[in-house]
């Protein structure tokens, strides 16, 4: 089992899976953190219809990197390009999901 900030840091290391992200909390000074960005496939329920295929951008990082608690409405700026998300893209935090063990997963949305 992966536990603690030291072990999570291995995964968010920019030389492994991570990248540097600029995190702008509301009323906070911008912070550079290392995190793992992904934009997996998502299907939005269309009710009786077929639904809509899209991506669900997420950001995962160790909570010790921020001196404040992430909140809905905060913003993150990507420094690397990803399919459909060029470098410099700014996304808004829709749903912060701390796991209680030192890892935070943010569900993101376009501004």
N, C-alpha and C positions, 0 to 999 in steps of 0.2 A: 504494500500500500504506500502511496506517495503521501508524505506528510511534511508540513512545515515549509517556510519560505525558501529555504535553501534548495529543497528538492523541486519546488515549483519553478524556481529561477532557471533550472536546467532547460525546461521546455520553452520558456519565454525568451531565452538568450537569442539575440539576433543572429548568432552564428549557427543556431540549430533551427527552431521553428518560428521564433519571435521576430519582432521588428520594433523600432522606436515609433511611438505614437505620441502625439501631443494631446493631453487631456485638459479640457477647460471646464472646471467645475463652476457652478453659479456662485459668483462673488469670491472666487478663488484665483490665485495666480496660476497661469498655465503651468502644467507639469509635463515633463517628458518621462514616459514609462515604457517598459518593454512588455509586449503583449503578443498574443497569437490572434490574428484576424482570420475569419473564415466567412464565407457567404454560401452556405449549403442551400440546396433546393428546398423549397417550401410550397405547399399547396394551400391556397386560401379557399376555404369552404364556400362554394357557390350556392348553398341551399339545395334546391332541387336540381340545379344546373350542374355542369361539370366542374366548376371551380376555376381558379386562375393559378397558373404556375408562376412562381417568382423565386427570389432568393431571400434568405433571412440573414442579413449580416450580423455577426456576433464578434465580440472581443473578449478574450479571456486573459486574466493576469493575476498576479499575487497582490492581495489587498495591502500588504505592507508598503507598496510603492506610493500610496497616496496618504496624505495626512488628514484627509477628510473622507466622509462616506459618499460614494457615488450616488447621484440622484437622477431621477427622471428629468430630462431637459438639459442635462450636461451635454457637452459636445466633445467629439474626438476628431482629430485630423490625421489621416493616413499619410505616411511618408514614402510608402512603396506602392507601386501599381498592382492591382489585382483585376481579374476579368470583370469588367463593368464598373470598376472603382479605381480610377486613375489616382496617382500620387497627388496629394493636396485635397482630396475629397474630404469634406467635413460631414459627419453624421451625428445625429442626435441620439442620446440614450433614451430608449423607450421603456426599458424594464431592466433595472439592475438586479442581479440574482447572486448574492453572496452564498457560498455553499456551507459556511460555518466552520470550515477547516482552513481558511486562509486564501481561498481562491474566489475570484469574482468573475461571473459571466455576465456580460452586458448584451442585451438584445438591442440592436441599433435600427434606426430608420433614417431615410434621407431627409435632409432639411427642406 
